[in-house]
Amino acid sequence: MTHHTRDSPSFLRGRGFAPPTIQELTGGRLHLSHGPIDVVLKAFGAPDMVVRAHAAAARRFPEILPELCSELSILRTRSGAAKSPPQSPVGRRMAEACWPFRHEFITPMAAVAGSVADELLSFMVAVGPLDRAYVNDGGDIAVFCAPGETLEIGIAGSFEGGPIPAGSGTALVRHGDGVGGIATSGARGRSFSLGIADSVTVLAASAAGADAAATMIANAVNCEDGAIERRAAIDLDPDSDLGRQLVTVSVGPLPIAKVRAALEAGRVRAAGYYKRGLILDAALTLQGETVTLSEHSVGWMEKVAS
């Protein structure tokens, strides 16, 4: 999640939200919704363990949004500049995930969706043994695999066919490979971005870490061209933590050379994060072109189309 979203209420207006809703979906999934937080989760394993895992997530969920709203002034402050750290469990996850990126502009809000997913997953796996589990918070996903288990997660790709992104492949998550979260950011999703990527999907040790890194890599996929429209974030959302920074509103067709140069700028940033141990892999897509950290990949994204 790249800071505040385009199409859902600002967290600053979150104090008067209706009560959370919890409902079962087809396929054994559970849907949790509260204001701007919209989660779909599922546990796999013995039936009694699945019931207990879902119940644990449902009990924790209603507390999260009020906790975050109570410390918004801290969470909206640039990482490294707050006078005191957040105290809520999810707020701490957000701050910790964004701390490694503090030398560029980032606030803890950049990791809110992934942090919520991590928090709920931690309650699910604490109840007892599960085979697999995932928590999907608006496309930022916390994952768990027991020994011998795998999960296959779709990766968002190009928006050339319309407002719903076409899949560019899948990421295969295996037990023991270090992947605990997958997150996607970009200029064409629900959130503001400083860059122009259709999508940047990151695999990392946690969903919060993947969320923060995807935000920063998506910001780096960039170039200058008359086909790109930008506006100050605060003009689009008065509560945006991005202030007067220019965010991408729309991207028209770009010359292929500029598309590839923008993707390379993002890939270089992603490679730097990989070397620092912040991410495990990434896939970057812009106007039908996709690049990955193929020289580092150990198979998680081998199905991604290039």
Buried (B, 14 or more C-beta within 10 A) or exposed (E): BBBBBEEBBBBBEBEEBEEBEBEEEEEEBBEBBBBBBBBBBBBBBEEEBBEBBBBBBBEBBBBBBBBBBBBBEBBBBBBEEBEEEBEBBBBBBBBBBBBBBBEEBBBBBBBBBBBBBBBBBBBBBEBBEBBBBBBBBBBBBBBBBBEEBEBEBBBBBBBEEEEEBBBBBBBBBBBEBEBBBBBBBBBBBBBBBBBBBBBBBBBBBBBBBBBBBBBBBBBBBBBEBEEBEBBEBBEBBEBBBBEEBBBBBEBEEBEEEBBBBBBBBBBEBBBEBBEEEBBBBBBBBBBBBBBBBEEBBEEBBBBBBE
